[in-house]
């Protein structure tokens, strides 16, 4: 590895190998020599005369502006894992990606803060743009540029719940583990599903973190029980329920196993490894104050696998997760990671409730650490380092 130093005075990076010549970045920009030490430095791998890799994470301006005020531990952990084996992480917004360089932020260990700097275009782009509603518009040009410049780009977009359901329903392995699901086009779709299942979930197709989810249950007198994470209400009939007008699915409610009389889900992190998808970790999320969602932002709590009253069938789940990954990989440009919410019934059957293209950051440090390890291994593979 070589040491590359940054000079704030002229916003330039230098290496200190007097008799060697190096290039870096996706466009093989020359890396100048400067023997005097500068304010900050990073360690890079070398492959011939190429130094790197430069790993770019695209995010929003709002995230960049809050980096030194909020924790954002995940980005720091990626930076430090990269530095252990060689590589530099640069975070940038779509507006900071230019024709020959990126003006983003890197983590400076001396000050313990994120600092602005100019770097060559990255060797790889990892999409962690946080807003699914503006992502397509904001990243359209960046994705076109990266394709033109042959810069690997993964996590091209958020998943739609209906799109992933349709994809997995075509696979003989995964289709058996999907709740009955229907696209909400009219009140008749809800009526049909309630007649079949008595209780159903309604979920926003583009929702995340449990937002917008509610259940409807047909009671014996024909009235409808409505429940969200914040409200319960009885309506005299389905016609009186304020149903969403678009972009929702209606899904069968699966009676899952409970822990201390409260339902829970398995939250699984999956990463691509070679040509397969492997499990990086399994967390447990329990609905403590309400029964609609297990997301911690809506009252869910973390539990450990050791608290479960059974042994998880990791061999079966490994096969199921790989089948999901292969199906997603065939449809999308490149899927390097994803997470799943999976429920287990009392009889031991597993059901896939949701798949996320951009996993929420796991609270369990060991799961985060293993996931980052697999990510970085993928970074090196795709950048030939």
N, C-alpha and C positions, 0 to 999 in steps of 0.2 A: 504493500500500500504506500501511497505518497501523501504528504501533507499539503493541503491547499489553503492559503491564507487570504483573508479579505481586507482590503484597505478602504476604509470609509471615506478617506480623503478624496480618492479619485473613483470610488465605486467600481473597483476592479479586483478580480481574483488573480492570485499568483501561485506558482509552484516554486519550490526552492531547490530543485535538482539542477545544478549549474550546467551539467553536461548532457542533459536529456531534453527532449522535445515532446510535448504532450498536446493533445486536442481533447475537447470534452463537449458534452451536449449532443443532441440528436443530429446537429448539422456539422459536427466535428470542428468547432471553433477553436482556434489556437489559444492555448493557455500560457500567458507570458511568464517569464522568470523574474523573480525578485528575491534576492538573498536575504535582505533585511526582514526581520519578523514584523508582522502587521498585527492589528488589533484582535482578530479572530481567526480561527483555523478549523478545518474539518479534514477527516481522513477519507481518501478515495481508493477504490480498487484500480488496478491497471490491467488492460488487455492489449498487449503490444504498446503502441503509443497513445492508446485511448484511456482516459481517466474517467471514473464515474462509479456508479451511475448517478445521474441527476433524476430524482423521482419527484414529479410534480403532482400535487394534490389540488384539484380545482374545487373551490368552495365559493361562498358568497362574500361580498364586501362587508356585510354585517358581522360575519364570523371573523374575518381578518381584523376588523376594528376592535373586536372584543378579546383577542388572543391573550393580551397581557393583563386583562381585568378578570377573566374567568379561567377556570381550571384547564379545560381542553387537554386533559391528561393523555387522551388517545394519541393525539398528534405528537406530543412530546415522547411518548413511548415508541412510536414508529421512528422518530428521529434518532433516539438513543440506540435502538436495535440496529438501525442502518449504520450508525457510527461504529458500532462494535465490530462489524465485518466490512465496512467501507461503503460509503455512499452519502449523498446529501439530499435532504428533503427540502423542497420549496413549496410553499402554499401560495396560491394566487387566485384571483377572481378572473372570470372570462375577459373582462376589460383590460387586464394586465398582460395578456398574451399578445405579443407583437410578431412582426414578420421574422425577426432573427433573434429575439431575446424575450425573456419574461421578467417583469418587475414585480417580484413577490416578497415573501418574508421567509427567513430561515431562523432556526433557533440558535442563539448564541449562548454557549455554556457559561462563559465568564460572567455575563450579566444576569443569566437566567431569564432572558427575555427574547421575544421574537423581534427580529430586526429586518428592516427593509433592505433590499439589495437587488442589483441586476444580475441575472444569470443567463447562460445560453438556454435555448429551448430544451426542455427536459427530454430524457431518453424514454420516458414512460409517463402516462397521465392516469391518475387514479381519481375517479369521479366521486367526490363526497359533497356535491352541491346539495344543500339541505331543503330547498323549496321545490316540491314536485309540481307546483302550479306555474312556476316561471322557468323551470329547468329547460324545457324544450326550446323556448324562445332565447334564453340566455346562452345556451350551449351549442346552438345550431351552427354558428360560424366556427366556433372552436373545434367541434367535431369534424367539420369539413376540412379545416386547416390541418388537423392532426392526421387525417386520412391522406391528404395530399402530401404531407411531409413524412409519411410512413412512421408516425409516432404511435406505438401501441397505446390503446385507450380501453379501459374497461370499467364496468358498471355504467353502461351507456345511458340508462334511464331507470327510473322507478318502475316497479311492476304494477300492473293493474290486477286486482283480485279476479275479475272475470276472465282476463286474458290467461292468467296462470291456471285457473280452473279448467278452461277449455284445453289448454296444452296438456295438463296432467290427465285429463279425462280420456285422452287419446292413447295413453300409455297403459299397456296391460298390467304392469306392476303397480303403478301409482293409482289407477282409476278405482281400485278396490278400497282405497284409503281416503276417499273424498266424501264429505257430507253431500247429500243431495242439494244441489244449488241451482238457482234460476235467476236470470236477469230480470230486474224489476222494470217492466214496461208499462204496467197498469195495475189497478187494484186487483184485477183478476189473477195476476201472478201470485199475489199474497194470499188470496182466497184459496187458490189451488194448493199452495204449500201448507197452509194451516189445516186444510181438510185432510191432507196426507199425514201431517206430523204433529198437529195440535200446537206445538210451540216452535217458533222460528226466530232466527237472527236476521236483522237487516243491517247490512254493512255498506259503507260508502266504498265504491270501487277504487277510488284513489286515496282512501283514508289511511292513516297510520296512527300508531300509539293508542289505539282504542277509541279515537275520537269519532263521534257520530254513530257509534254502534248502539243498537237497542234491540230488545226482544219483544215479541208479541205472542200471547198465549190465549187460546180460545177457552173460556170458562164454560161450566156446565149450562148456564143460562143463556149462552150465546154471546155474552159480553166479551170484551177483549182487554186483557191485562197488558199494559205497556210498562216496560222497565228499561231505563238507561242507567248509567253509572251514577246519575245525580237525581233521578226522579222516578216515581212509581205512580201509575194512574189507571183507573178503570174507565173504559169507553163502552157505551151501550151497544155499539156495533162497529164492525170494521169500517163502515162508511164514515164514521165520526173520527177515526184516527187520522191525524195529520201526517200522511205518508209523504216521503220525499218524491219530488217530481222527476228526478233523473239520477243516473250514475250510482245506482245501488244494486246490490244483489240480495236475494232472499235465500237463506240457508237453513237447512235442517239443523235442529239442535241435537247434538250428541250428548247423551248422558255419560259423563266421564267419571272416573274414579275421584274420590275425595281424600283430603288430608285434614283431619280434625273437623270433619263435616263441611269443609269448604273446598270447592273445585280448584283444580290447578292445571297448568299446561307445562309441557316441556318446551323450553326455548333452546333451539339447537343452532350452533354456528357451524357452517360448512364452508370448506375451502377447496379450490381445485389443486390437485397434486398429481403431476404428470398428466395422465389422461383420465383421471378419476376424480371423484369428489369425496372428500373424507370429512369426518366429524372432528372439529377442533375443540368442542366442548358442549356440555349439556347443562343448562340452568333450569331451575324450577321457579315458576311464578304462580302465586296463589291469590285468589280473590278473597280478601279478608273482610272488607266492609260491604261489598255488594257482589252479585253473582254474574254480572254481565261481562266484564272483562278482567283479565289478570294483569293488565299493564300497570306498572308501578306508578305511572303518572295519574292513574285513575283509581288509586286505592289498593292496587295489588302489592304484594310483599314478596321478597326473595326467600326461597327455601333452598336447602341443600339436597342433593340426591340421596344423601345418607338418611334423611328424614322420611323418605318414601317407604311405604309398607311392602315393597316388592323390589326385585332386582330388574333393572331396565334391560330389555333384550337388545343390547348394543349391536350384536351381529345382524339382527334383522333390520335395525334402524340404519346401520351402515349401508346395507343393500338398498333400502328405500331412499336414503338421501342421495346415493349415487344415481339411482334411476331418475330422481327429480332433476338433479344437476345435468344429466345427459340430455333430458328432454328440453330443459331451458337453453342449454348450450346450442342445440340444433336450431332454435328459433331466434335467439338474440345474437348479436355480433360476437360478444365474448362475455362469459360469466365467470368471474374469478372468485366470487364469494357470494353467499346468501345466507339468510337465516330462516328458520321455520318455527311456527307455533304448532305443536303437535299435542293432541289429547290422547289419553289412554282410557279405555273403558274398564269396568270392573272385571270383565272377562278376558282382558289382555289384548284387545284389538286397538290398533293405532289409527288415528285420523289426522289428516293434514288440514289445519284450519287456515293457515296463511303462510305465504312465502314472501320474504322481503329482499329486494335487490341490494339495499343499503342497510345492513343490519344496524339496529340501535347498538350503541356501545355497551357491551356487557359489563355489569357491575362487578362480576367475579374476576379478580386480577389474574387468576391462572388461565381462565378462558381467553381473556384479552391477550395475554402473553403468547399463548399457543397460536391464536389466530394471527397475530402480528408476525410471528415466526414463519408461518405458512405464506403470508402475504409477501414477505421480503424474499423468501425463496422463489416465489413466482416473479417478483420484480427482477431478480437476477437472471432468471431463465429467459424472460421476454426481452431483456436488454442485452443478452449474451455476455453477461458478466459472471 
